Amino acid sequence: MNPKRDLELRLDDILQASEHIAELVSRGRDACETDWMLRDALIHELTVVGEACAALPIELRREYPDVPWKDIVAMRNELVHRYFGVYIEEIWNTAVEDVPALGLQVESILSRLRSGT
């Protein structure tokens, strides 16, 4: 597989998951706290973001040090391995505050990659 294409696919995965997260949080925090399916969907999409970030080449992550790659991957690890210690407050804040900013950063990275600059 073309490494650049694989890279673009992973970045697209992050964007798609970010869009899904935006749709899920649009239903409101109360819904997220009371509806286990909504909460689990949100956790799944955050996990996808973390998994895609973890699979990005280290060179790309070094090129964009303003993106909190390590924190994103660490959250994914928490969600997957310490699911019993994850609090809705942390999930909600990440989804509402951090994910939109990440989406903008990834859009910028993709734009630069696709334009060849």
Secondary structure, 3 states (H helix, E strand, C coil): CCHHHHHHHHHHHHHHHHHHHHHHHCCCHHHHHHCHHHHHHHHHHHHHHHHHHHCCCHHHHHHCCCCCHHHHHHHHHHHHHCHHHCCHHHHHHHHHHHHHHHHHHHHHHHHHHHHCC
